């Protein structure tokens, strides 16, 4: 999958499984790459990687889906609200 472009293109997010780290539980990588002037950077370096376990990645997906449901005016299953 191609990188997700954020912040008007100055921040790119790539998400992938780090095959070379398959012996570790946290081998799902969120790789942030910044291409902007130093005074506009969020991170201190041009590339920052955060490694997640499958459970942590699933929790992020669940939370993003919850927020998307609210944004779209619906609700999550089991919340008692109509979608």
HTML snippet that shows the backbone in 3Dmol.js (N, CA, C, O; Angstrom):
<script src="https://3Dmol.org/build/3Dmol-min.js"></script>
<div id="view" style="width:600px;height:400px;position:relative"></div>
<script>
const pdb = `
ATOM      1  N   UNK A   1       0.844  -1.184   0.000  1.00  0.00           N
ATOM      2  CA  UNK A   1       0.000   0.000   0.000  1.00  0.00           C
ATOM      3  C   UNK A   1       0.884   1.241   0.000  1.00  0.00           C
ATOM      4  O   UNK A   1       1.942   1.267   0.630  1.00  0.00           O
ATOM      5  N   UNK A   2       0.445   2.238  -0.697  1.00  0.00           N
ATOM      6  CA  UNK A   2       1.172   3.498  -0.747  1.00  0.00           C
ATOM      7  C   UNK A   2       1.043   4.229   0.588  1.00  0.00           C
ATOM      8  O   UNK A   2       0.165   3.927   1.396  1.00  0.00           O
ATOM      9  N   UNK A   3       1.917   5.173   0.795  1.00  0.00           N
ATOM     10  CA  UNK A   3       1.889   5.966   2.019  1.00  0.00           C
ATOM     11  C   UNK A   3       0.624   6.822   2.069  1.00  0.00           C
ATOM     12  O   UNK A   3       0.115   7.262   1.038  1.00  0.00           O
ATOM     13  N   UNK A   4       0.134   7.048   3.272  1.00  0.00           N
ATOM     14  CA  UNK A   4      -0.996   7.939   3.515  1.00  0.00           C
ATOM     15  C   UNK A   4      -0.407   9.331   3.723  1.00  0.00           C
ATOM     16  O   UNK A   4       0.468   9.520   4.568  1.00  0.00           O
ATOM     17  N   UNK A   5      -0.886  10.298   2.957  1.00  0.00           N
ATOM     18  CA  UNK A   5      -0.364  11.657   3.042  1.00  0.00           C
ATOM     19  C   UNK A   5      -1.194  12.470   4.025  1.00  0.00           C
ATOM     20  O   UNK A   5      -2.422  12.504   3.941  1.00  0.00           O
ATOM     21  N   UNK A   6      -0.511  13.124   4.956  1.00  0.00           N
ATOM     22  CA  UNK A   6      -1.153  13.930   5.990  1.00  0.00           C
ATOM     23  C   UNK A   6      -0.557  15.339   5.992  1.00  0.00           C
ATOM     24  O   UNK A   6       0.500  15.575   5.406  1.00  0.00           O
ATOM     25  N   UNK A   7      -1.237  16.263   6.650  1.00  0.00           N
ATOM     26  CA  UNK A   7      -0.738  17.627   6.862  1.00  0.00           C
ATOM     27  C   UNK A   7      -0.254  18.277   5.567  1.00  0.00           C
ATOM     28  O   UNK A   7       0.890  18.722   5.472  1.00  0.00           O
ATOM     29  N   UNK A   8      -1.128  18.322   4.589  1.00  0.00           N
ATOM     30  CA  UNK A   8      -0.821  18.948   3.292  1.00  0.00           C
ATOM     31  C   UNK A   8       0.416  18.374   2.623  1.00  0.00           C
ATOM     32  O   UNK A   8       1.119  19.086   1.906  1.00  0.00           O
ATOM     33  N   UNK A   9       0.688  17.100   2.849  1.00  0.00           N
ATOM     34  CA  UNK A   9       1.784  16.421   2.176  1.00  0.00           C
ATOM     35  C   UNK A   9       3.114  16.442   2.896  1.00  0.00           C
ATOM     36  O   UNK A   9       4.066  15.806   2.443  1.00  0.00           O
ATOM     37  N   UNK A  10       3.205  17.158   4.008  1.00  0.00           N
ATOM     38  CA  UNK A  10       4.494  17.234   4.705  1.00  0.00           C
ATOM     39  C   UNK A  10       4.766  16.015   5.583  1.00  0.00           C
ATOM     40  O   UNK A  10       5.899  15.799   6.012  1.00  0.00           O
ATOM     41  N   UNK A  11       3.732  15.220   5.853  1.00  0.00           N
ATOM     42  CA  UNK A  11       3.883  14.018   6.680  1.00  0.00           C
ATOM     43  C   UNK A  11       3.277  12.839   5.930  1.00  0.00           C
ATOM     44  O   UNK A  11       2.147  12.908   5.449  1.00  0.00           O
ATOM     45  N   UNK A  12       4.035  11.772   5.840  1.00  0.00           N
ATOM     46  CA  UNK A  12       3.546  10.556   5.176  1.00  0.00           C
ATOM     47  C   UNK A  12       3.613   9.404   6.166  1.00  0.00           C
ATOM     48  O   UNK A  12       4.569   9.273   6.931  1.00  0.00           O
ATOM     49  N   UNK A  13       2.576   8.573   6.134  1.00  0.00           N
ATOM     50  CA  UNK A  13       2.491   7.420   7.024  1.00  0.00           C
ATOM     51  C   UNK A  13       2.439   6.152   6.190  1.00  0.00           C
ATOM     52  O   UNK A  13       1.563   5.989   5.340  1.00  0.00           O
ATOM     53  N   UNK A  14       3.378   5.261   6.440  1.00  0.00           N
ATOM     54  CA  UNK A  14       3.370   3.930   5.828  1.00  0.00           C
ATOM     55  C   UNK A  14       3.128   2.916   6.935  1.00  0.00           C
ATOM     56  O   UNK A  14       3.683   3.032   8.028  1.00  0.00           O
ATOM     57  N   UNK A  15       2.301   1.929   6.649  1.00  0.00           N
ATOM     58  CA  UNK A  15       1.977   0.892   7.625  1.00  0.00           C
ATOM     59  C   UNK A  15       2.307  -0.449   6.991  1.00  0.00           C
ATOM     60  O   UNK A  15       1.839  -0.763   5.896  1.00  0.00           O
ATOM     61  N   UNK A  16       3.113  -1.233   7.683  1.00  0.00           N
ATOM     62  CA  UNK A  16       3.512  -2.522   7.127  1.00  0.00           C
ATOM     63  C   UNK A  16       3.958  -3.459   8.245  1.00  0.00           C
ATOM     64  O   UNK A  16       4.223  -3.039   9.371  1.00  0.00           O
ATOM     65  N   UNK A  17       4.033  -4.744   7.896  1.00  0.00           N
ATOM     66  CA  UNK A  17       4.552  -5.739   8.828  1.00  0.00           C
ATOM     67  C   UNK A  17       6.043  -5.873   8.563  1.00  0.00           C
ATOM     68  O   UNK A  17       6.461  -6.090   7.426  1.00  0.00           O
ATOM     69  N   UNK A  18       6.830  -5.747   9.596  1.00  0.00           N
ATOM     70  CA  UNK A  18       8.284  -5.851   9.484  1.00  0.00           C
ATOM     71  C   UNK A  18       8.663  -7.324   9.504  1.00  0.00           C
ATOM     72  O   UNK A  18       8.796  -7.928  10.568  1.00  0.00           O
ATOM     73  N   UNK A  19       8.834  -7.893   8.318  1.00  0.00           N
ATOM     74  CA  UNK A  19       9.125  -9.328   8.190  1.00  0.00           C
ATOM     75  C   UNK A  19      10.415  -9.725   8.902  1.00  0.00           C
ATOM     76  O   UNK A  19      10.502 -10.814   9.468  1.00  0.00           O
ATOM     77  N   UNK A  20      11.410  -8.853   8.874  1.00  0.00           N
ATOM     78  CA  UNK A  20      12.695  -9.195   9.498  1.00  0.00           C
ATOM     79  C   UNK A  20      12.606  -9.245  11.022  1.00  0.00           C
ATOM     80  O   UNK A  20      13.504  -9.773  11.677  1.00  0.00           O
ATOM     81  N   UNK A  21      11.526  -8.698  11.589  1.00  0.00           N
ATOM     82  CA  UNK A  21      11.328  -8.728  13.039  1.00  0.00           C
ATOM     83  C   UNK A  21      10.227  -9.702  13.437  1.00  0.00           C
ATOM     84  O   UNK A  21       9.579  -9.509  14.466  1.00  0.00           O
ATOM     85  N   UNK A  22      10.005 -10.740  12.644  1.00  0.00           N
ATOM     86  CA  UNK A  22       8.885 -11.649  12.899  1.00  0.00           C
ATOM     87  C   UNK A  22       9.014 -12.402  14.215  1.00  0.00           C
ATOM     88  O   UNK A  22       8.026 -12.938  14.715  1.00  0.00           O
ATOM     89  N   UNK A  23      10.218 -12.452  14.785  1.00  0.00           N
ATOM     90  CA  UNK A  23      10.364 -13.122  16.080  1.00  0.00           C
ATOM     91  C   UNK A  23       9.848 -12.256  17.229  1.00  0.00           C
ATOM     92  O   UNK A  23       9.674 -12.742  18.347  1.00  0.00           O
ATOM     93  N   UNK A  24       9.603 -10.970  16.952  1.00  0.00           N
ATOM     94  CA  UNK A  24       9.071 -10.071  17.970  1.00  0.00           C
ATOM     95  C   UNK A  24       7.568  -9.942  17.816  1.00  0.00           C
ATOM     96  O   UNK A  24       7.041 -10.007  16.705  1.00  0.00           O
ATOM     97  N   UNK A  25       6.884  -9.760  18.930  1.00  0.00           N
ATOM     98  CA  UNK A  25       5.431  -9.619  18.897  1.00  0.00           C
ATOM     99  C   UNK A  25       5.015  -8.285  18.271  1.00  0.00           C
ATOM    100  O   UNK A  25       3.977  -8.204  17.613  1.00  0.00           O
ATOM    101  N   UNK A  26       5.813  -7.254  18.473  1.00  0.00           N
ATOM    102  CA  UNK A  26       5.460  -5.925  17.960  1.00  0.00           C
ATOM    103  C   UNK A  26       6.159  -5.663  16.621  1.00  0.00           C
ATOM    104  O   UNK A  26       7.118  -4.896  16.548  1.00  0.00           O
ATOM    105  N   UNK A  27       5.665  -6.308  15.579  1.00  0.00           N
ATOM    106  CA  UNK A  27       6.308  -6.171  14.272  1.00  0.00           C
ATOM    107  C   UNK A  27       5.419  -5.484  13.233  1.00  0.00           C
ATOM    108  O   UNK A  27       5.691  -5.567  12.035  1.00  0.00           O
ATOM    109  N   UNK A  28       4.365  -4.810  13.680  1.00  0.00           N
ATOM    110  CA  UNK A  28       3.562  -3.976  12.788  1.00  0.00           C
ATOM    111  C   UNK A  28       4.103  -2.559  12.919  1.00  0.00           C
ATOM    112  O   UNK A  28       4.101  -1.978  14.004  1.00  0.00           O
ATOM    113  N   UNK A  29       4.563  -2.017  11.808  1.00  0.00           N
ATOM    114  CA  UNK A  29       5.271  -0.742  11.838  1.00  0.00           C
ATOM    115  C   UNK A  29       4.406   0.399  11.310  1.00  0.00           C
ATOM    116  O   UNK A  29       3.810   0.305  10.238  1.00  0.00           O
ATOM    117  N   UNK A  30       4.353   1.474  12.085  1.00  0.00           N
ATOM    118  CA  UNK A  30       3.811   2.747  11.618  1.00  0.00           C
ATOM    119  C   UNK A  30       5.028   3.625  11.377  1.00  0.00           C
ATOM    120  O   UNK A  30       5.701   4.027  12.326  1.00  0.00           O
ATOM    121  N   UNK A  31       5.311   3.922  10.137  1.00  0.00           N
ATOM    122  CA  UNK A  31       6.503   4.695   9.787  1.00  0.00           C
ATOM    123  C   UNK A  31       6.071   6.081   9.305  1.00  0.00           C
ATOM    124  O   UNK A  31       5.427   6.214   8.264  1.00  0.00           O
ATOM    125  N   UNK A  32       6.433   7.105  10.071  1.00  0.00           N
ATOM    126  CA  UNK A  32       6.112   8.491   9.743  1.00  0.00           C
ATOM    127  C   UNK A  32       7.329   9.135   9.098  1.00  0.00           C
ATOM    128  O   UNK A  32       8.426   9.082   9.653  1.00  0.00           O
ATOM    129  N   UNK A  33       7.144   9.743   7.929  1.00  0.00           N
ATOM    130  CA  UNK A  33       8.230  10.427   7.232  1.00  0.00           C
ATOM    131  C   UNK A  33       7.828  11.879   7.017  1.00  0.00           C
ATOM    132  O   UNK A  33       6.771  12.168   6.457  1.00  0.00           O
ATOM    133  N   UNK A  34       8.689  12.789   7.472  1.00  0.00           N
ATOM    134  CA  UNK A  34       8.406  14.219   7.361  1.00  0.00           C
ATOM    135  C   UNK A  34       9.301  14.871   6.323  1.00  0.00           C
ATOM    136  O   UNK A  34      10.504  14.615   6.257  1.00  0.00           O
ATOM    137  N   UNK A  35       8.684  15.715   5.518  1.00  0.00           N
ATOM    138  CA  UNK A  35       9.418  16.477   4.521  1.00  0.00           C
ATOM    139  C   UNK A  35       8.943  17.926   4.610  1.00  0.00           C
ATOM    140  O   UNK A  35       8.074  18.362   3.856  1.00  0.00           O
ATOM    141  N   UNK A  36       9.539  18.657   5.552  1.00  0.00           N
ATOM    142  CA  UNK A  36       9.164  20.046   5.762  1.00  0.00           C
ATOM    143  C   UNK A  36      10.313  20.770   6.468  1.00  0.00           C
ATOM    144  O   UNK A  36      11.252  20.130   6.941  1.00  0.00           O
ATOM    145  N   UNK A  37      10.241  22.102   6.542  1.00  0.00           N
ATOM    146  CA  UNK A  37      11.286  22.842   7.258  1.00  0.00           C
ATOM    147  C   UNK A  37      11.374  22.405   8.721  1.00  0.00           C
ATOM    148  O   UNK A  37      10.379  21.996   9.318  1.00  0.00           O
ATOM    149  N   UNK A  38      12.564  22.497   9.282  1.00  0.00           N
ATOM    150  CA  UNK A  38      12.815  22.049  10.661  1.00  0.00           C
ATOM    151  C   UNK A  38      11.839  22.666  11.658  1.00  0.00           C
ATOM    152  O   UNK A  38      11.374  21.971  12.561  1.00  0.00           O
ATOM    153  N   UNK A  39      11.521  23.943  11.519  1.00  0.00           N
ATOM    154  CA  UNK A  39      10.659  24.620  12.498  1.00  0.00           C
ATOM    155  C   UNK A  39       9.195  24.196  12.402  1.00  0.00           C
ATOM    156  O   UNK A  39       8.392  24.567  13.258  1.00  0.00           O
ATOM    157  N   UNK A  40       8.835  23.425  11.376  1.00  0.00           N
ATOM    158  CA  UNK A  40       7.467  22.931  11.222  1.00  0.00           C
ATOM    159  C   UNK A  40       7.327  21.460  11.590  1.00  0.00           C
ATOM    160  O   UNK A  40       6.217  20.926  11.576  1.00  0.00           O
ATOM    161  N   UNK A  41       8.418  20.805  11.914  1.00  0.00           N
ATOM    162  CA  UNK A  41       8.392  19.361  12.168  1.00  0.00           C
ATOM    163  C   UNK A  41       7.665  19.012  13.464  1.00  0.00           C
ATOM    164  O   UNK A  41       7.734  19.737  14.456  1.00  0.00           O
ATOM    165  N   UNK A  42       6.973  17.889  13.421  1.00  0.00           N
ATOM    166  CA  UNK A  42       6.338  17.316  14.602  1.00  0.00           C
ATOM    167  C   UNK A  42       7.344  16.432  15.326  1.00  0.00           C
ATOM    168  O   UNK A  42       7.429  16.450  16.554  1.00  0.00           O
ATOM    169  N   UNK A  43       8.101  15.662  14.559  1.00  0.00           N
ATOM    170  CA  UNK A  43       9.117  14.770  15.110  1.00  0.00           C
ATOM    171  C   UNK A  43      10.491  15.427  14.984  1.00  0.00           C
ATOM    172  O   UNK A  43      10.669  16.355  14.195  1.00  0.00           O
ATOM    173  N   UNK A  44      11.446  14.952  15.752  1.00  0.00           N
ATOM    174  CA  UNK A  44      12.793  15.533  15.739  1.00  0.00           C
ATOM    175  C   UNK A  44      13.645  15.029  14.586  1.00  0.00           C
ATOM    176  O   UNK A  44      14.663  15.637  14.255  1.00  0.00           O
ATOM    177  N   UNK A  45      13.245  13.935  13.978  1.00  0.00           N
ATOM    178  CA  UNK A  45      14.005  13.352  12.869  1.00  0.00           C
ATOM    179  C   UNK A  45      13.096  13.229  11.644  1.00  0.00           C
ATOM    180  O   UNK A  45      11.878  13.371  11.752  1.00  0.00           O
ATOM    181  N   UNK A  46      13.692  12.965  10.483  1.00  0.00           N
ATOM    182  CA  UNK A  46      12.909  12.870   9.245  1.00  0.00           C
ATOM    183  C   UNK A  46      12.022  11.633   9.187  1.00  0.00           C
ATOM    184  O   UNK A  46      10.983  11.645   8.527  1.00  0.00           O
ATOM    185  N   UNK A  47      12.426  10.560   9.879  1.00  0.00           N
ATOM    186  CA  UNK A  47      11.660   9.310   9.858  1.00  0.00           C
ATOM    187  C   UNK A  47      11.552   8.749  11.267  1.00  0.00           C
ATOM    188  O   UNK A  47      12.555   8.589  11.963  1.00  0.00           O
ATOM    189  N   UNK A  48      10.318   8.452  11.680  1.00  0.00           N
ATOM    190  CA  UNK A  48      10.054   7.894  13.004  1.00  0.00           C
ATOM    191  C   UNK A  48       9.199   6.649  12.841  1.00  0.00           C
ATOM    192  O   UNK A  48       8.176   6.685  12.156  1.00  0.00           O
ATOM    193  N   UNK A  49       9.604   5.552  13.460  1.00  0.00           N
ATOM    194  CA  UNK A  49       8.841   4.302  13.389  1.00  0.00           C
ATOM    195  C   UNK A  49       8.332   3.930  14.771  1.00  0.00           C
ATOM    196  O   UNK A  49       9.047   4.031  15.768  1.00  0.00           O
ATOM    197  N   UNK A  50       7.086   3.500  14.805  1.00  0.00           N
ATOM    198  CA  UNK A  50       6.456   3.009  16.028  1.00  0.00           C
ATOM    199  C   UNK A  50       6.008   1.588  15.729  1.00  0.00           C
ATOM    200  O   UNK A  50       5.314   1.345  14.742  1.00  0.00           O
ATOM    201  N   UNK A  51       6.403   0.656  16.576  1.00  0.00           N
ATOM    202  CA  UNK A  51       6.072  -0.752  16.358  1.00  0.00           C
ATOM    203  C   UNK A  51       4.959  -1.173  17.309  1.00  0.00           C
ATOM    204  O   UNK A  51       4.999  -0.879  18.503  1.00  0.00           O
ATOM    205  N   UNK A  52       3.962  -1.870  16.758  1.00  0.00           N
ATOM    206  CA  UNK A  52       2.780  -2.289  17.506  1.00  0.00           C
ATOM    207  C   UNK A  52       2.623  -3.798  17.482  1.00  0.00           C
ATOM    208  O   UNK A  52       3.070  -4.474  16.556  1.00  0.00           O
ATOM    209  N   UNK A  53       1.977  -4.311  18.524  1.00  0.00           N
ATOM    210  CA  UNK A  53       1.557  -5.706  18.519  1.00  0.00           C
ATOM    211  C   UNK A  53       0.257  -5.791  17.702  1.00  0.00           C
ATOM    212  O   UNK A  53      -0.388  -4.767  17.479  1.00  0.00           O
ATOM    213  N   UNK A  54      -0.134  -6.983  17.256  1.00  0.00           N
ATOM    214  CA  UNK A  54      -1.415  -7.114  16.553  1.00  0.00           C
ATOM    215  C   UNK A  54      -2.590  -6.608  17.399  1.00  0.00           C
ATOM    216  O   UNK A  54      -3.529  -6.017  16.865  1.00  0.00           O
ATOM    217  N   UNK A  55      -2.540  -6.837  18.696  1.00  0.00           N
ATOM    218  CA  UNK A  55      -3.620  -6.387  19.575  1.00  0.00           C
ATOM    219  C   UNK A  55      -3.684  -4.862  19.623  1.00  0.00           C
ATOM    220  O   UNK A  55      -4.771  -4.286  19.584  1.00  0.00           O
ATOM    221  N   UNK A  56      -2.538  -4.212  19.706  1.00  0.00           N
ATOM    222  CA  UNK A  56      -2.512  -2.748  19.717  1.00  0.00           C
ATOM    223  C   UNK A  56      -3.017  -2.192  18.392  1.00  0.00           C
ATOM    224  O   UNK A  56      -3.771  -1.219  18.373  1.00  0.00           O
ATOM    225  N   UNK A  57      -2.609  -2.803  17.285  1.00  0.00           N
ATOM    226  CA  UNK A  57      -3.081  -2.368  15.969  1.00  0.00           C
ATOM    227  C   UNK A  57      -4.598  -2.533  15.863  1.00  0.00           C
ATOM    228  O   UNK A  57      -5.284  -1.663  15.327  1.00  0.00           O
ATOM    229  N   UNK A  58      -5.118  -3.646  16.372  1.00  0.00           N
ATOM    230  CA  UNK A  58      -6.564  -3.889  16.334  1.00  0.00           C
ATOM    231  C   UNK A  58      -7.314  -2.852  17.163  1.00  0.00           C
ATOM    232  O   UNK A  58      -8.390  -2.403  16.766  1.00  0.00           O
ATOM    233  N   UNK A  59      -6.761  -2.469  18.305  1.00  0.00           N
ATOM    234  CA  UNK A  59      -7.399  -1.440  19.135  1.00  0.00           C
ATOM    235  C   UNK A  59      -7.428  -0.093  18.420  1.00  0.00           C
ATOM    236  O   UNK A  59      -8.414   0.637  18.517  1.00  0.00           O
ATOM    237  N   UNK A  60      -6.369   0.237  17.711  1.00  0.00           N
ATOM    238  CA  UNK A  60      -6.348   1.482  16.942  1.00  0.00           C
ATOM    239  C   UNK A  60      -7.414   1.434  15.849  1.00  0.00           C
ATOM    240  O   UNK A  60      -8.129   2.414  15.639  1.00  0.00           O
ATOM    241  N   UNK A  61      -7.523   0.306  15.155  1.00  0.00           N
ATOM    242  CA  UNK A  61      -8.536   0.145  14.110  1.00  0.00           C
ATOM    243  C   UNK A  61      -9.935   0.296  14.705  1.00  0.00           C
ATOM    244  O   UNK A  61     -10.776   0.989  14.133  1.00  0.00           O
ATOM    245  N   UNK A  62     -10.190  -0.339  15.838  1.00  0.00           N
ATOM    246  CA  UNK A  62     -11.501  -0.229  16.489  1.00  0.00           C
ATOM    247  C   UNK A  62     -11.824   1.209  16.853  1.00  0.00           C
ATOM    248  O   UNK A  62     -12.942   1.673  16.630  1.00  0.00           O
ATOM    249  N   UNK A  63     -10.860   1.909  17.406  1.00  0.00           N
ATOM    250  CA  UNK A  63     -11.097   3.291  17.818  1.00  0.00           C
ATOM    251  C   UNK A  63     -11.308   4.199  16.607  1.00  0.00           C
ATOM    252  O   UNK A  63     -12.168   5.079  16.638  1.00  0.00           O
ATOM    253  N   UNK A  64     -10.537   3.996  15.548  1.00  0.00           N
ATOM    254  CA  UNK A  64     -10.751   4.774  14.325  1.00  0.00           C
ATOM    255  C   UNK A  64     -12.135   4.504  13.741  1.00  0.00           C
ATOM    256  O   UNK A  64     -12.810   5.436  13.303  1.00  0.00           O
ATOM    257  N   UNK A  65     -12.564   3.249  13.728  1.00  0.00           N
ATOM    258  CA  UNK A  65     -13.906   2.923  13.237  1.00  0.00           C
ATOM    259  C   UNK A  65     -14.988   3.556  14.098  1.00  0.00           C
ATOM    260  O   UNK A  65     -16.010   4.005  13.578  1.00  0.00           O
ATOM    261  N   UNK A  66     -14.773   3.598  15.412  1.00  0.00           N
ATOM    262  CA  UNK A  66     -15.742   4.227  16.315  1.00  0.00           C
ATOM    263  C   UNK A  66     -15.879   5.710  15.988  1.00  0.00           C
ATOM    264  O   UNK A  66     -16.992   6.225  15.874  1.00  0.00           O
ATOM    265  N   UNK A  67     -14.762   6.386  15.838  1.00  0.00           N
ATOM    266  CA  UNK A  67     -14.782   7.814  15.545  1.00  0.00           C
ATOM    267  C   UNK A  67     -15.366   8.080  14.158  1.00  0.00           C
ATOM    268  O   UNK A  67     -16.112   9.042  13.976  1.00  0.00           O
ATOM    269  N   UNK A  68     -15.035   7.237  13.181  1.00  0.00           N
ATOM    270  CA  UNK A  68     -15.620   7.388  11.846  1.00  0.00           C
ATOM    271  C   UNK A  68     -17.135   7.227  11.887  1.00  0.00           C
ATOM    272  O   UNK A  68     -17.860   7.951  11.204  1.00  0.00           O
ATOM    273  N   UNK A  69     -17.609   6.281  12.685  1.00  0.00           N
ATOM    274  CA  UNK A  69     -19.048   6.092  12.831  1.00  0.00           C
ATOM    275  C   UNK A  69     -19.718   7.331  13.393  1.00  0.00           C
ATOM    276  O   UNK A  69     -20.789   7.723  12.930  1.00  0.00           O
ATOM    277  N   UNK A  70     -19.099   7.949  14.383  1.00  0.00           N
ATOM    278  CA  UNK A  70     -19.640   9.183  14.954  1.00  0.00           C
ATOM    279  C   UNK A  70     -19.589  10.318  13.939  1.00  0.00           C
ATOM    280  O   UNK A  70     -20.539  11.092  13.818  1.00  0.00           O
ATOM    281  N   UNK A  71     -18.496  10.414  13.220  1.00  0.00           N
ATOM    282  CA  UNK A  71     -18.324  11.455  12.209  1.00  0.00           C
ATOM    283  C   UNK A  71     -19.385  11.344  11.119  1.00  0.00           C
ATOM    284  O   UNK A  71     -19.906  12.349  10.637  1.00  0.00           O
ATOM    285  N   UNK A  72     -19.690  10.133  10.747  1.00  0.00           N
ATOM    286  CA  UNK A  72     -20.671   9.898   9.681  1.00  0.00           C
ATOM    287  C   UNK A  72     -22.102   9.936  10.193  1.00  0.00           C
ATOM    288  O   UNK A  72     -23.038   9.684   9.433  1.00  0.00           O
ATOM    289  N   UNK A  73     -22.284  10.245  11.465  1.00  0.00           N
ATOM    290  CA  UNK A  73     -23.618  10.386  12.015  1.00  0.00           C
ATOM    291  C   UNK A  73     -24.259   9.094  12.447  1.00  0.00           C
ATOM    292  O   UNK A  73     -25.444   9.072  12.779  1.00  0.00           O
ATOM    293  N   UNK A  74     -23.519   8.041  12.449  1.00  0.00           N
ATOM    294  CA  UNK A  74     -24.051   6.749  12.868  1.00  0.00           C
ATOM    295  C   UNK A  74     -23.591   6.420  14.261  1.00  0.00           C
ATOM    296  O   UNK A  74     -23.273   7.304  15.057  1.00  0.00           O
ATOM    297  N   UNK A  75     -23.561   5.162  14.541  1.00  0.00           N
ATOM    298  CA  UNK A  75     -23.081   4.698  15.835  1.00  0.00           C
ATOM    299  C   UNK A  75     -22.512   3.302  15.659  1.00  0.00           C
ATOM    300  O   UNK A  75     -22.632   2.683  14.602  1.00  0.00           O
ATOM    301  N   UNK A  76     -21.907   2.843  16.694  1.00  0.00           N
ATOM    302  CA  UNK A  76     -21.356   1.497  16.660  1.00  0.00           C
ATOM    303  C   UNK A  76     -22.414   0.477  17.028  1.00  0.00           C
ATOM    304  O   UNK A  76     -23.336   0.791  17.781  1.00  0.00           O
ATOM    305  N   UNK A  77     -22.303  -0.734  16.515  1.00  0.00           N
ATOM    306  CA  UNK A  77     -23.243  -1.786  16.910  1.00  0.00           C
ATOM    307  C   UNK A  77     -23.230  -1.968  18.422  1.00  0.00           C
ATOM    308  O   UNK A  77     -22.174  -1.969  19.055  1.00  0.00           O
ATOM    309  N   UNK A  78     -24.425  -2.122  18.986  1.00  0.00           N
ATOM    310  CA  UNK A  78     -24.533  -2.343  20.424  1.00  0.00           C
ATOM    311  C   UNK A  78     -24.589  -1.072  21.241  1.00  0.00           C
ATOM    312  O   UNK A  78     -24.669  -1.140  22.467  1.00  0.00           O
ATOM    313  N   UNK A  79     -24.550   0.099  20.597  1.00  0.00           N
ATOM    314  CA  UNK A  79     -24.570   1.349  21.358  1.00  0.00           C
ATOM    315  C   UNK A  79     -25.988   1.820  21.641  1.00  0.00           C
ATOM    316  O   UNK A  79     -26.192   2.736  22.438  1.00  0.00           O
ATOM    317  N   UNK A  80     -26.977   1.195  20.986  1.00  0.00           N
ATOM    318  CA  UNK A  80     -28.356   1.577  21.220  1.00  0.00           C
ATOM    319  C   UNK A  80     -28.845   2.698  20.315  1.00  0.00           C
ATOM    320  O   UNK A  80     -30.022   3.054  20.363  1.00  0.00           O
ATOM    321  N   UNK A  81     -27.974   3.258  19.498  1.00  0.00           N
ATOM    322  CA  UNK A  81     -28.367   4.341  18.597  1.00  0.00           C
ATOM    323  C   UNK A  81     -28.522   3.791  17.186  1.00  0.00           C
ATOM    324  O   UNK A  81     -27.803   2.882  16.773  1.00  0.00           O
ATOM    325  N   UNK A  82     -29.467   4.357  16.462  1.00  0.00           N
ATOM    326  CA  UNK A  82     -29.661   3.952  15.068  1.00  0.00           C
ATOM    327  C   UNK A  82     -28.525   4.497  14.221  1.00  0.00           C
ATOM    328  O   UNK A  82     -27.940   5.539  14.518  1.00  0.00           O
ATOM    329  N   UNK A  83     -28.233   3.766  13.168  1.00  0.00           N
ATOM    330  CA  UNK A  83     -27.183   4.239  12.253  1.00  0.00           C
ATOM    331  C   UNK A  83     -27.763   5.041  11.137  1.00  0.00           C
ATOM    332  O   UNK A  83     -27.028   5.519  10.273  1.00  0.00           O
TER     333      UNK A  83
END
`;
const viewer = $3Dmol.createViewer("view");
viewer.addModel(pdb, "pdb");
viewer.setStyle({}, {cartoon: {color: "spectrum"}});
viewer.zoomTo();
viewer.render();
</script>
